[in-house]
Amino acid sequence: MADKTLACKDCEKEFVFTEGEQAFYKEKGFENEPQRCPACRQAKKQQRNNNNRGFRR
């Protein structure tokens, strides 16, 4: 395996999908490569967390 350069589907910036990240994805059984850069993944996660706060019991 080697590092791969991917393009983020949200911001369209390029980011590196490292060998270590690829090994982690494979170990977890993930079949698809990430579609978002780390910054956009974090923003998406934060958005999900903010949307779910009103629905917790």
C-alpha positions in Angstrom: 0.0 0.0 0.0 1.0 3.6 -0.6 -0.4 7.0 0.3 -3.2 8.1 -2.0 -4.2 11.6 -2.9 -8.0 12.0 -2.9 -10.4 14.9 -3.6 -13.0 15.9 -1.0 -16.5 15.8 -2.3 -17.5 18.8 -0.2 -14.7 21.4 -0.6 -12.9 19.7 -3.6 -9.5 20.1 -2.0 -7.0 17.3 -2.2 -6.1 15.3 0.9 -3.8 12.4 1.6 -5.3 9.0 2.5 -2.2 7.6 4.3 -1.1 4.0 4.4 -1.9 3.9 8.1 -5.5 5.2 7.5 -5.9 2.6 4.7 -4.8 -0.2 7.1 -7.3 1.1 9.7 -10.1 1.1 7.2 -9.2 -2.4 6.0 -9.0 -3.6 9.6 -12.5 -2.2 10.4 -13.9 -3.8 7.2 -14.6 -0.5 5.5 -14.7 -1.1 1.7 -14.9 2.6 0.5 -12.3 5.2 0.7 -13.2 8.4 2.6 -15.0 11.0 0.4 -14.3 14.0 2.6 -11.1 15.6 3.9 -10.4 15.5 7.6 -11.7 19.1 8.1 -15.0 18.4 6.3 -15.4 15.0 8.1 -15.0 16.9 11.4 -17.5 19.6 10.3 -20.0 16.9 9.2 -19.6 15.1 12.5 -20.2 18.4 14.5 -23.2 19.1 12.4 -24.7 15.7 13.2 -24.0 16.1 16.9 -25.7 19.5 16.9 -28.7 18.2 15.1 -29.1 15.3 17.5 -28.9 17.3 20.7 -32.6 18.3 20.6 -33.7 14.7 20.2 -31.9 13.0 23.1 -34.0 11.9 26.1 
